Amino acid sequence: MEPMDTFEFIRSVPTQLFVGGRFEPAENNATFPVADPATGKSLTDVADASPADALRALDEAVAVSSKWASTPARERGEILRAVFEKITERAEDVALLMTLEMGKALAESRAEVKYGAEFFRWFSEEAVRIGGRYTPAPAGNGRILVTKAPVGPCLAITPWNFPLAMGTRKIGPALAAGCTIIVKPASETPLTMLLLAQLMAEAGLPDGVLSVLPTSKSGEVTGPLIDDPRLRKLTFTGSTGVGKMLVEKSAKRLLRTSMELGGNAPFVVFDDADVDKAVEGAVLAKLRNGGEACTAANRFHVANAVREEFTTKLTEKMAAFTMGPGTDPETKLGPLINQNQLDTVAELVADAVDAGAKVRLGGKAPGGEGYFYPATVLADVPASARILKEEVFGPVAAITGFDTEAEGIAAANDTEFGLAAYIFTRDLDRALRVSDALESGMIGVNRGVISDAAAPFGGVKESGFGREGGTEGIEEYLNTKYIALEN
């Protein structure tokens, strides 16, 4: 796309707050810039919501909450299906917008559009499957009726790494359950969510059911909402540190919460694995989204018997990832999101090298315009290296070895996180045995991509609680009600 075309395209995208079914300026017409990570330059200015704007959005959500909750499930489902169709129709526009504001290669953005849209199709079908139960009381003295009801107005705080999908997998189940929702997208990537709001309005979503509040003052804007007794649910995807702070704030009102937090995913290759298949899976698990994913493989624990073969082949595969602006069709690895993230990746690599790791590929930022870091392979990473403990969130594969199955399991579990894990083995008994032993909410067996709208997404330990997607995802937005009946 030529520079003028990009300029005209960005001008066509909504940049104001979406409240009450309308795009409106923020209080005092405040704005903040959104930058292109490939250049570091501003793309456009976006409305900067204030606490007053947030409370106005909550007013709208509360005003239509009962009506939306009582809307027939089939009707809610049809609206979600219509949104799925809208996103699919505008897939190229949504993908380009994500690439411009987040930096990922266009192929990655197109894949996210497909994945993100799927949450609306999936939950359009789940809306009509909200169940309950009716049984005789065991004592014979009555009947037990159990029903489900929407929790009420929700607040969703979403991250920058998947600007569409991190929102759709919260909005989809919330609306399917009959909840209204306010979305606070990351300040780095608000444009995709504003375009989604436009598409949802075009698909027939009633005014006030969804609001989108971009802001550069996240805590100031979300704080009054979390403190307001009219808000009934908080769902957050982001770092464990921020998640802990939000849980503490929400505890004052015992606000219902779900937290999808940080990861430190182990990728365990056993000595009986198909090494070529493991390498293919490793490339997917490591370089999807440029490594800026909470499910990205962070630590590669490889059986010493196959470690050198695996390292050599992975290095060859990762070396083929062309780095450049995401809008370039030849690009397979776009920039990182910002300078802070670039500095973090460089710092973790430098620490590992200082500790004795060997650089087999990459290992140094090219400098110049944009926030680029090359695909990097570190071999013989010592246990003391920070990169084995901290989430790198970049295209860096840190490889270390082990001898026995027990050692591999212990190394994989040696973290406070427990979101995703990957294992490669030809032995089904071992696959099941190790899966049982791993302390993780999601496990990929002989595959490097595990995300699926039809499957429950979430972690254990300090990776959070609650699930998104699958039949479990809608339960996060429903209350259980027990009604005792006489015989």
C-alpha positions in Angstrom: 0.0 0.0 0.0 1.4 3.4 -1.0 1.8 6.1 1.7 -1.1 8.1 0.4 -3.3 5.0 0.3 -2.4 4.3 3.9 -3.2 7.9 4.9 -6.6 7.7 3.2 -7.4 4.3 4.8 -6.6 5.5 8.3 -8.8 8.5 7.8 -11.7 6.2 7.1 -11.3 4.4 10.4 -13.3 5.6 13.5 -11.1 7.4 16.1 -13.7 8.6 18.6 -15.2 6.9 21.6 -18.1 4.5 20.9 -20.8 5.1 23.6 -24.5 4.6 23.3 -24.3 3.4 19.7 -22.5 6.6 18.6 -19.0 7.7 17.9 -18.4 10.8 20.1 -15.4 12.9 21.1 -13.9 12.5 24.6 -14.5 15.0 27.4 -12.7 18.3 26.5 -11.9 16.8 23.0 -8.8 15.1 24.5 -6.8 12.8 22.2 -3.7 10.7 22.1 -1.5 9.4 19.3 -1.4 5.9 17.9 2.0 4.9 16.4 3.1 2.6 13.7 5.7 0.2 15.3 7.5 -0.2 11.9 8.4 3.5 11.9 7.7 4.8 15.4 5.7 7.6 13.7 2.1 8.6 14.5 -0.7 7.1 12.4 -3.5 9.2 13.8 -4.9 10.7 17.0 -7.6 8.8 19.0 -10.2 10.1 21.5 -8.7 9.9 25.1 -11.5 8.8 27.4 -11.9 10.4 30.9 -13.4 8.9 34.0 -16.6 10.9 33.2 -16.7 9.3 29.8 -16.4 5.9 31.4 -19.3 6.5 33.8 -21.4 7.7 30.9 -20.6 4.4 29.1 -21.7 2.5 32.3 -24.9 4.6 32.4 -25.7 3.4 28.9 -24.8 -0.2 29.7 -27.0 -0.2 32.8 -29.9 1.5 31.0 -30.2 -1.3 28.4 -29.0 -4.2 30.5 -32.4 -5.6 31.4 -33.7 -5.3 27.8 -30.6 -7.0 26.4 -30.8 -9.8 29.0 -34.5 -10.4 28.1 -33.8 -10.4 24.3 -34.5 -13.9 23.1 -31.3 -16.0 22.9 -31.9 -16.8 19.2 -32.1 -13.1 18.5 -28.8 -12.4 20.3 -27.2 -15.3 18.5 -28.4 -14.0 15.1 -26.8 -10.6 15.8 -23.5 -12.3 16.8 -23.7 -14.3 13.6 -24.2 -11.1 11.6 -21.1 -9.6 13.2 -19.1 -12.7 12.2 -20.3 -12.1 8.6 -19.4 -8.4 8.7 -15.9 -9.1 10.0 -15.5 -11.7 7.3 -16.6 -9.3 4.6 -14.2 -6.6 5.8 -11.3 -9.0 6.6 -8.7 -7.3 4.5 -9.5 -3.9 6.1 -9.3 -5.3 9.6 -6.1 -7.1 8.9 -4.4 -4.1 7.4 -5.5 -1.9 10.4 -4.0 -4.4 12.8 -0.8 -4.6 10.9 -0.5 -0.8 10.9 -1.1 -0.2 14.6 0.4 -3.4 16.0 3.1 -4.3 13.5 2.5 -8.0 12.8 2.9 -9.3 9.3 -0.2 -9.2 7.1 -0.4 -13.0 7.0 -0.5 -13.0 10.8 -3.2 -10.3 10.8 -5.3 -12.3 8.3 -5.1 -15.3 10.5 -6.1 -13.3 13.5 -9.2 -11.9 11.7 -10.3 -15.5 11.0 -9.6 -16.6 14.6 -11.2 -13.5 16.1 -14.3 -13.6 14.0 -14.8 -17.3 15.0 -15.7 -16.3 18.6 -18.8 -14.5 17.3 -19.8 -17.5 15.2 -19.1 -19.9 18.1 -20.9 -17.9 20.7 -23.8 -17.2 18.4 -24.4 -20.9 18.6 -23.8 -21.1 22.4 -26.3 -18.4 23.1 -29.2 -20.8 22.5 -27.6 -23.6 24.6 -27.6 -21.9 28.0 -29.1 -24.6 30.1 -30.1 -25.5 33.6 -31.6 -28.5 35.4 -34.7 -29.7 37.0 -34.5 -32.7 39.4 -36.4 -34.2 42.4 -34.7 -33.4 45.7 -33.0 -36.6 47.0 -35.0 -36.4 50.3 -38.3 -36.4 48.3 -39.4 -33.1 49.9 -39.4 -30.9 46.8 -37.9 -30.1 43.4 -34.6 -28.5 42.5 -34.7 -26.0 39.7 -31.4 -24.5 38.6 -31.3 -21.6 36.1 -28.7 -19.4 34.6 -28.8 -15.6 34.3 -26.5 -13.0 32.9 -24.2 -11.4 35.5 -24.9 -7.9 34.2 -22.7 -5.0 32.9 -19.1 -6.1 32.3 -15.8 -4.3 31.8 -13.2 -5.9 29.5 -9.6 -4.7 29.5 -7.7 -6.0 26.5 -4.0 -6.1 25.5 -2.2 -4.9 22.4 -0.8 -8.1 21.0 -4.1 -9.4 19.5 -6.1 -6.3 18.9 -9.2 -8.1 17.5 -9.2 -11.6 19.1 -8.6 -10.5 22.7 -11.7 -8.4 22.4 -14.0 -10.8 20.5 -13.4 -13.7 22.9 -14.7 -11.5 25.7 -17.4 -9.6 23.8 -18.8 -12.8 22.1 -19.7 -14.8 25.3 -20.8 -11.7 27.2 -23.3 -10.7 24.6 -24.4 -14.3 24.1 -25.1 -14.6 27.8 -27.2 -11.4 27.8 -24.6 -9.0 29.3 -23.8 -5.5 28.2 -20.1 -4.7 28.0 -17.6 -1.8 28.1 -14.2 -2.5 26.4 -11.0 -0.6 27.3 -8.6 -1.5 24.5 -4.8 -1.1 24.9 -3.6 2.4 24.2 -1.2 1.0 21.6 -3.9 -0.6 19.5 -7.3 1.0 19.9 -8.2 1.4 16.2 -9.1 -2.3 15.5 -11.6 -2.3 18.4 -13.2 0.9 17.2 -13.6 -0.5 13.7 -15.1 -3.6 15.3 -17.6 -1.4 17.2 -18.6 0.1 13.8 -19.1 -3.3 12.3 -21.2 -4.4 15.2 -23.4 -1.4 15.0 -23.9 -2.1 11.3 -24.8 -5.7 12.1 -27.7 -4.5 14.3 -26.4 -4.5 17.8 -28.7 -2.3 19.9 -27.3 1.0 21.2 -25.6 0.9 24.6 -24.9 -2.8 24.6 -21.3 -2.2 23.7 -19.0 0.7 24.4 -15.4 1.1 23.5 -13.2 3.5 25.5 -9.7 4.1 24.2 -7.6 6.0 26.8 -4.0 6.8 27.7 -5.1 6.9 31.4 -6.1 3.3 32.0 -6.1 3.3 35.8 -7.9 6.6 36.1 -10.6 5.5 33.7 -11.2 1.9 34.8 -10.9 2.7 38.6 -14.3 4.4 38.9 -16.0 1.6 36.9 -14.5 -1.1 39.1 -15.6 0.8 42.2 -19.1 1.4 40.9 -21.7 -1.2 42.3 -23.5 -1.3 39.0 -20.6 -3.1 37.3 -20.9 -6.8 37.9 -17.9 -8.4 36.1 -14.3 -7.6 35.2 -12.4 -9.5 32.6 -8.7 -8.8 31.9 -6.0 -10.1 29.6 -2.5 -8.8 30.3 0.5 -9.0 32.6 0.3 -10.9 35.9 1.5 -7.8 37.8 -1.4 -5.6 36.5 -3.8 -8.6 37.0 -2.9 -8.8 40.6 -3.6 -5.1 41.1 -7.0 -5.4 39.4 -7.9 -8.4 41.6 -7.0 -6.4 44.7 -9.1 -3.5 43.6 -12.0 -5.7 42.7 -11.9 -7.5 46.0 -13.4 -4.4 47.8 -16.7 -5.2 46.2 -16.1 -8.9 45.6 -16.5 -8.1 41.9 -16.7 -11.2 39.8 -13.4 -11.5 37.8 -11.6 -13.6 35.2 -7.9 -13.1 34.6 -5.9 -14.3 31.6 -2.4 -13.4 32.6 1.3 -13.9 31.8 2.9 -17.1 30.6 6.2 -18.8 30.4 5.4 -21.7 28.2 7.8 -24.7 28.1 8.3 -26.6 24.9 9.5 -30.1 25.8 11.0 -32.3 23.1 11.6 -35.9 24.3 14.2 -38.3 22.8 11.6 -40.3 20.9 10.1 -37.3 19.2 9.9 -36.7 15.5 12.5 -34.0 15.4 11.4 -32.5 12.1 7.8 -32.3 13.3 9.0 -30.8 16.6 10.9 -28.1 14.7 7.9 -27.2 12.7 5.8 -27.0 15.9 8.5 -24.9 17.5 8.5 -22.4 14.7 4.7 -22.0 15.1 4.8 -21.9 18.9 7.7 -19.4 19.0 7.2 -17.1 16.0 3.4 -16.8 15.9 2.7 -13.1 16.3 6.5 -12.5 16.3 6.6 -14.2 19.7 4.4 -11.5 21.3 1.8 -14.0 22.6 1.2 -15.3 26.1 1.0 -18.8 24.6 4.4 -18.4 22.8 7.0 -21.1 23.6 9.4 -19.3 26.0 11.7 -22.1 27.1 12.8 -25.1 24.9 13.7 -28.1 27.0 15.1 -30.6 24.6 16.4 -34.1 25.4 20.2 -34.1 25.1 20.0 -37.1 22.7 18.4 -34.9 20.1 19.3 -31.4 21.3 21.9 -30.6 18.7 19.8 -31.9 15.8 16.8 -29.9 17.0 18.9 -26.7 17.5 20.5 -26.9 14.1 17.2 -27.5 12.3 15.3 -24.8 14.3 18.1 -22.3 13.5 17.8 -23.0 9.8 14.0 -22.6 9.9 14.1 -19.4 11.9 16.8 -17.9 9.7 14.3 -17.9 6.8 12.0 -15.4 8.6 12.3 -12.1 6.7 12.2 -9.1 9.0 10.5 -5.9 7.8 7.3 -3.8 7.9 4.2 -5.9 8.3 2.6 -4.3 5.2 5.4 -5.7 3.0 4.1 -9.0 1.5 7.6 -10.5 1.9 7.7 -9.9 5.6 7.4 -12.9 7.9 8.5 -11.1 11.1 7.3 -7.6 11.8 8.5 -5.1 14.5 7.9 -5.4 18.2 5.2 -3.1 19.6 7.4 -0.4 21.1 10.8 0.7 22.4 10.1 -0.7 25.9 9.5 -4.1 24.5 12.5 -4.0 22.2 14.6 -3.0 25.2 13.2 -5.9 27.3 14.0 -8.5 24.6 17.5 -7.1 24.1 18.1 -7.1 27.9 17.0 -10.7 28.4 19.2 -11.9 25.5 22.2 -10.0 26.8 21.7 -11.5 30.3 21.6 -15.0 28.8 24.7 -14.5 26.8 26.5 -13.0 29.8 25.5 -16.1 31.7 27.1 -18.4 29.0 24.4 -19.0 26.4 25.6 -19.3 22.8 24.0 -17.2 20.0 23.2 -19.5 17.1 21.1 -16.9 15.2 20.3 -13.2 15.6 20.9 -11.7 19.0 21.2 -8.1 18.1 18.7 -5.4 17.1 19.5 -3.8 13.7 18.9 -0.3 14.9 17.4 2.4 12.7 13.7 3.2 12.2 11.1 1.0 14.0 11.2 -1.5 16.8 12.7 -4.5 15.1 14.4 -7.5 16.6 15.5 -10.5 14.5 14.6 -14.2 15.0 17.1 -15.4 17.6 18.2 -18.8 18.8 20.2 -19.2 22.0 21.8 -22.6 22.7 23.1 -24.0 26.0 21.2 -21.5 28.1 22.2 -21.9 31.7 19.6 -22.3 34.5 20.6 -18.9 35.9 19.6 -17.0 32.9 16.6 -14.7 33.4 15.1 -15.7 30.0 14.2 -19.1 31.5 12.2 -17.3 34.3 10.8 -14.3 32.6 8.4 -14.0 29.6 10.5 -12.7 26.7 7.5 -11.7 24.5 9.7 -11.6 21.4 11.2 -13.9 18.6 13.8 -15.5 20.9 14.2 -19.3 21.4 16.1 -20.2 24.5 17.3 -23.9 24.4 18.4 -26.0 27.3 18.8 -29.8 27.7 17.7 -32.6 30.0 18.3 -36.4 30.2 15.3 -38.1 31.9 11.5 -37.7 31.6 11.4 -36.6 35.2 14.0 -34.0 34.6 12.0 -32.6 31.6 8.8 -32.4 33.6 10.6 -30.7 36.5 12.2 -28.2 34.2 8.8 -27.4 32.5 7.1 -26.9 35.9 9.9 -24.7 37.3 7.9 -21.5 37.0 5.2 -19.6 38.8 3.2 -19.5 35.5 1.0 -22.1 34.1 -0.8 -21.0 30.9 0.4 -23.2 28.0 2.9 -26.0 27.5 4.0 -28.1 24.5 5.3 -31.6 24.4 6.6 -33.7 21.5 6.8 -37.5 21.7 5.8 -40.5 19.6 4.7 -42.4 22.7 1.0 -41.9 23.5 1.4 -43.2 27.1 4.2 -40.7 27.7 2.1 -37.9 26.1 -0.8 -38.6 28.5 1.5 -39.2 31.5 3.4 -36.0 31.0 0.2 -34.0 30.2 -1.1 -35.1 33.6 2.1 -34.0 35.3 2.4 -30.6 33.7 1.1 -27.7 35.7 -0.6 -25.9 32.9 -4.1 -24.9 31.8 -3.4 -25.8 28.1 -1.1 -28.4 26.6 -0.3 -29.0 23.0 0.8 -32.5 22.1 2.8 -32.7 18.9 1.4 -29.4 17.8 2.6 -25.8 18.1 -0.7 -23.9 17.8 -3.5 -24.7 20.4 -5.8 -21.7 20.3 -9.4 -22.6 19.2 -12.6 -20.8 19.8 -14.3 -24.1 20.6 -11.8 -24.9 23.4 -11.4 -23.4 26.9 -8.5 -20.9 27.0 -6.9 -20.1 30.3 -4.2 -21.0 32.9 -3.4 -22.0 36.4 -1.0 -20.7 39.1 0.0 -17.1 38.4 -1.3 -17.3 34.8 -4.8 -16.5 36.2 -8.2 -18.1 36.4 -11.3 -18.4 34.4 -11.7 -19.7 30.8 -12.5 -18.1 27.5 -13.8 -20.0 24.5 -15.4 -23.4 24.4 -18.6 -24.3 26.2 -16.9 -23.1 29.4 -16.4 -19.5 28.1 -20.0 -18.4 28.4 -20.2 -19.6 32.1 -17.9 -16.7 33.0 -20.8 -14.4 32.2 -23.6 -16.3 33.9 -24.8 -16.6 37.5 -26.3 -19.8 38.8 -29.7 -19.5 40.5 -31.3 -22.3 42.6 -35.1 -22.3 43.0 -36.6 -24.6 45.6 -40.0 -25.9 44.6 -42.6 -27.9 46.5 -43.7 -31.3 45.3 
